[in-house]
Amino acid sequence: MLSFNPWHGIREHQPLGSIMRVRIAAYERSTRYRHEMNAQPRVEPTNIDAIPD
């Protein structure tokens, strides 16, 4: 399962501002819920080789 998180980018591209700081919690809860409902483990790749072809 693919999850998008704008905070995983380089520092220069990370979201700014108080609203965006609140959104980080919403992104985290959303991905946790979706993974639980789909019975999928939540795995973060550590390098490009960890991503399947």
VOPALO-723717 format. One line per 10 residues: number of its first residue (from 1); their letters; for each residue x, y, z of C-alpha. Coordinates in Angstrom, 1 decimal, padded with zeros to 4 digits, always signed. Example, Ala and Ser with C-alpha at 12.3 -4.5 7.8 and 13.67 -1.06 7.14 Angstrom:
! VOPALO-723717
1 = AS = +012.3:-004.5:+007.8 ~ +013.7:-001.1:+007.1
***
This chain:
! VOPALO-723717
1 = MLSFNPWHGI = +000.0:+000.0:+000.0 ~ +001.4:+003.4:-001.0 ~ +001.2:+006.3:+001.4 ~ +002.0:+009.9:+000.6 ~ +003.5:+012.2:+003.2 ~ +004.8:+015.6:+002.2 ~ +007.0:+015.6:+005.3 ~ +009.2:+012.8:+003.8 ~ +010.7:+015.3:+001.3 ~ +013.8:+017.3:+001.6
11 = REHQPLGSIM = +013.7:+020.1:+004.2 ~ +013.3:+022.9:+001.6 ~ +010.1:+021.3:+000.3 ~ +008.5:+020.4:+003.6 ~ +005.2:+022.2:+004.4 ~ +005.3:+025.4:+006.5 ~ +002.9:+027.1:+008.9 ~ +000.7:+026.2:+011.8 ~ -002.1:+024.6:+009.6 ~ +000.5:+022.3:+008.1
21 = RVRIAAYERS = +001.8:+021.3:+011.5 ~ -001.8:+020.2:+012.4 ~ -002.1:+018.3:+009.1 ~ +000.9:+016.1:+010.0 ~ -001.2:+014.5:+012.7 ~ -004.1:+014.0:+010.3 ~ -001.8:+012.4:+007.7 ~ -000.4:+010.0:+010.4 ~ -003.8:+009.0:+011.6 ~ -005.2:+008.5:+008.1
31 = TRYRHEMNAQ = -002.4:+006.2:+007.0 ~ -002.5:+004.2:+010.2 ~ -006.3:+003.8:+009.8 ~ -006.0:+002.8:+006.1 ~ -003.3:+000.2:+006.8 ~ -005.3:-001.3:+009.7 ~ -008.5:-001.5:+007.7 ~ -006.7:-003.1:+004.7 ~ -004.8:-005.5:+007.0 ~ -001.5:-004.3:+005.6
41 = PRVEPTNIDA = +001.7:-003.8:+007.4 ~ +003.0:-000.2:+007.4 ~ +006.6:-000.4:+006.0 ~ +008.8:+002.6:+005.2 ~ +011.5:+001.9:+002.6 ~ +015.0:+002.6:+003.8 ~ +016.5:+002.8:+000.3 ~ +015.5:+002.6:-003.4 ~ +016.2:-001.2:-003.5 ~ +013.5:-001.8:-000.9
51 = IPD = +010.8:-000.6:-003.4 ~ +009.5:-003.6:-005.5 ~ +009.6:-003.4:-009.3
***
